């Protein structure tokens, strides 16, 4: 009888307890933090930990992976993240629609 454990070799099908190491890089100051998390854990946990560590407001930061803004409900497994993948952070740009008021 064949073992079903070989089915976890694919990037798309990961074991629930598998961990991944992710790098989070700040575009503004070039700083980098490293996080180890489960592949099926929502990225919100990483996002909140990063903001707490950097003393930043959660809503003021954008997390970007492969050119796409990450949603807190996504997981590393859904995004096919692998060890040493890098997430880039950037400060949310405030709208400047009302800044051209004449004095």
ABEGO torsion letter per residue (X at the ends): XBBAAAAAABAABBBAABBBBBBBBBAAAGBBBBBBBBAABBAAAAAAAAAAAAGBBAAABBBBBGGBBBBAABBAAAAGBBBGBBBBBBBBBBBAAAAABBX
